[in-house]
Amino acid sequence: MQVKEIGYISKTHGLKGHVILRLNEFVQIDQEVIKSVFLDLNGSQVPYFITECKPSNTGYILKLETIDTIDTSKKLIAKKAFALEDFILEDEENFSEFIGYSIIDSIHGNIGNIIEVDEKTENVIIKIIHPTGKEIILPFNDDFIIEIDDDLKIIEFNSPEGLVEMYIS
């Protein structure tokens, strides 16, 4: 039974013992299936069963089985939270692993290496340094990726028409 640290209890919520679970960066939980959390109390990981879990703007609002008042929930503030790995979602959308890969465009050939991946918006963008030293910015999604070779660190790419020319001419 492997547990992993997922965050901490940041504050109480309401008067009936609800607490806010704030997750660590890059951690996501499956709120539909999570059944328990382990809180670090005096160096021991104590299990608490979750009877309610819903998202809030700062994390998740949890109702824990044996916590019924604001006074008992206050004692949990700042306690580290752990969960079984079954309840933690893998972050499949982390594209920073592609930094350093070469982009082989279907028209222009090798247009350079990825130096940065911007995942702040829904549309992921890659920055490439062309062999001439110019920076190229391209959308990075399945519509343009032909094939990824992790062994050779090469991405075959079909860039949008005219976009590469805009940067290198």
QUIKAMO-V451127 format. One record per helix or strand of 3 or more residues. SS is the DSSP state (h for helix, s for strand). FROM is the first residue (numbers start at 1). LEN is the number of residues. If there is no record, write none. Layout:
ss=SS from=FROM len=LEN
ss=SS from=FROM len=LEN
This chain:
ss=s from=3 len=11
ss=s from=18 len=6
ss=s from=36 len=6
ss=s from=44 len=13
ss=s from=59 len=6
ss=h from=70 len=5
ss=s from=80 len=5
ss=h from=85 len=3
ss=h from=95 len=4
ss=s from=102 len=4
ss=s from=109 len=10
ss=s from=125 len=5
ss=s from=135 len=5
ss=s from=145 len=5
ss=s from=154 len=4
ss=h from=163 len=6
